[in-house]
Amino acid sequence: MFWGTGEALFKYICELNSEVKDFLRLKLKEDCMEEPKNIMPEHRRKISEYVGAIIANGFILFVLNNLYNWRVPFLTESYQKCIWAIDVSLGAMIIVNFVFIFFDRDRFKHLLQIFTSAASFLALYIIKGIFPFVFNEPAWFIAVKVLLIVSMVATGASVLYNIIRTIIPYRLKS
């Protein structure tokens, strides 16, 4: 049976009857029998990070959905054709961060981050293809195109990294 964490093993051992506990104490190191420390503060910190990510992504979703209505001068009407991909990407991030509040094991986390990174790549690809921007200066045009391409490369690398981390978990014990 795979225990996942020392905490799960500790809880299971505590539920066993006293004879089995005595046998396991002889077989396991003493530090495995102690309750892991700082579980709650770490868990609370992660929850606050996920909640913060949900709030931030929700705010960004609101802003990006209203940019065209606010008459931002450098956006063209074709921006409306991009908004669905942006909504998919940010919606996926909100849903995944909500799931992480309740379950955030490393492999599961990397598996879901494959999908969020792929959704982000799709949004960047759609934006680059439609390019709903108009600039007076050619330098801005080039800068935004380069930024989109660099972002796509980084997001593609994130997809590959998370695929590898899902298949081959990295464990460093010190």
C-alpha positions in Angstrom: 0.0 0.0 0.0 1.3 3.5 -0.9 1.1 5.9 2.0 1.8 9.1 0.2 2.9 11.1 3.3 4.2 10.3 6.7 1.0 11.9 8.1 -1.2 9.3 6.5 1.1 6.5 7.8 1.0 8.0 11.3 -2.8 8.2 11.3 -3.1 4.6 10.2 -0.6 3.4 12.8 -2.6 5.3 15.5 -5.7 3.4 14.6 -4.1 0.0 14.9 -4.4 -2.1 18.1 -1.6 -2.0 20.6 0.1 -5.3 19.6 0.5 -4.2 16.0 1.7 -0.8 17.2 4.4 -2.4 19.3 5.5 -4.6 16.3 5.6 -1.5 14.0 7.6 0.5 16.5 10.4 -2.0 16.4 10.4 -2.0 12.6 10.1 1.7 11.9 12.4 4.5 12.8 11.2 6.6 15.8 11.0 9.8 13.7 8.3 8.1 11.6 6.2 7.5 14.7 6.2 11.2 15.6 3.4 13.4 14.3 4.7 15.5 11.4 5.2 19.1 12.5 3.8 22.3 10.9 1.2 20.5 8.8 -1.5 23.0 9.4 0.5 26.2 8.8 1.8 24.8 5.5 -1.6 23.7 4.5 -3.1 27.1 5.4 -0.4 28.9 3.4 -1.2 26.8 0.4 -4.9 27.3 0.7 -4.4 31.1 0.9 -2.2 30.9 -2.2 -4.9 29.0 -4.1 -7.6 31.4 -2.9 -5.4 34.4 -3.9 -4.9 32.8 -7.4 -8.7 32.3 -7.8 -9.4 36.0 -6.8 -6.6 37.3 -9.0 -7.7 35.2 -12.0 -11.3 36.2 -11.5 -10.3 39.9 -11.5 -8.2 39.4 -14.6 -11.1 37.6 -16.3 -13.4 40.5 -15.4 -10.9 43.1 -16.7 -10.1 41.3 -20.0 -13.8 40.7 -20.7 -14.5 44.4 -20.3 -11.5 45.9 -22.1 -13.3 46.3 -25.4 -16.3 47.9 -23.7 -14.0 50.4 -22.0 -12.8 51.5 -25.5 -9.2 50.8 -24.9 -7.6 52.6 -27.9 -5.1 49.9 -29.1 -7.7 47.1 -29.3 -9.5 46.3 -32.5 -13.0 44.8 -33.0 -11.3 41.4 -33.6 -10.5 41.3 -29.9 -14.0 39.8 -29.4 -12.8 36.8 -31.4 -10.0 36.1 -28.9 -12.0 36.5 -25.7 -13.3 32.9 -25.7 -9.7 31.5 -25.6 -8.8 33.9 -22.8 -12.0 32.8 -20.9 -11.1 29.1 -21.3 -7.5 29.7 -20.0 -8.5 31.8 -17.0 -11.5 29.6 -16.3 -9.3 26.5 -16.2 -6.9 28.2 -13.8 -9.7 29.2 -11.5 -11.2 25.7 -11.5 -7.8 24.0 -11.0 -6.9 26.3 -8.1 -10.3 25.5 -6.5 -9.5 21.8 -6.8 -6.1 22.4 -5.3 -7.7 23.8 -2.1 -8.9 20.3 -1.4 -6.3 18.1 -3.0 -2.8 19.2 -4.1 -0.5 16.1 -4.3 2.4 16.7 -6.5 1.6 14.4 -9.4 -2.0 15.4 -9.5 -1.0 19.0 -9.4 1.4 18.6 -12.3 -1.3 16.7 -14.2 -3.8 19.5 -13.9 -1.1 22.1 -14.7 -0.6 20.4 -18.0 -4.2 21.4 -18.9 -3.9 24.9 -17.6 -0.6 25.5 -19.4 -2.1 24.0 -22.6 -5.1 26.3 -22.3 -2.8 29.3 -21.8 -0.8 28.2 -24.9 -4.0 28.0 -26.9 -5.1 31.5 -25.8 -1.7 33.0 -26.7 -1.8 31.2 -30.1 -5.2 32.6 -30.8 -4.2 36.1 -29.8 -1.0 35.9 -31.9 -3.0 34.6 -34.9 -5.7 37.2 -34.7 -3.5 40.0 -33.3 -6.3 42.3 -32.1 -4.0 45.3 -31.6 -3.3 48.4 -33.5 -0.3 50.6 -32.7 1.0 53.9 -34.1 4.6 52.9 -33.6 6.0 49.8 -35.4 8.2 49.2 -32.4 5.1 48.4 -30.3 3.9 46.0 -32.9 7.2 44.1 -32.9 7.5 44.1 -29.1 4.0 42.7 -28.6 4.6 40.0 -31.3 7.9 39.0 -29.7 6.3 39.0 -26.2 3.6 36.7 -27.5 6.1 34.3 -29.1 8.3 34.2 -26.0 5.2 33.6 -23.8 4.2 30.7 -26.1 7.7 29.2 -25.8 7.6 29.5 -22.0 4.1 28.1 -21.8 5.1 25.2 -24.1 8.1 24.5 -21.9 5.7 24.5 -18.9 3.5 21.8 -20.6 6.6 19.6 -21.2 7.9 20.1 -17.7 4.6 19.2 -16.1 4.3 16.1 -18.4 7.7 15.0 -17.3 6.9 15.7 -13.6 3.7 13.8 -13.9 5.4 10.7 -15.3 8.6 10.9 -13.3 8.1 12.4 -9.8 11.1 14.3 -8.5 11.9 13.5 -4.9 14.8 15.1 -3.1 15.3 14.0 0.4 17.9 15.7 2.5 
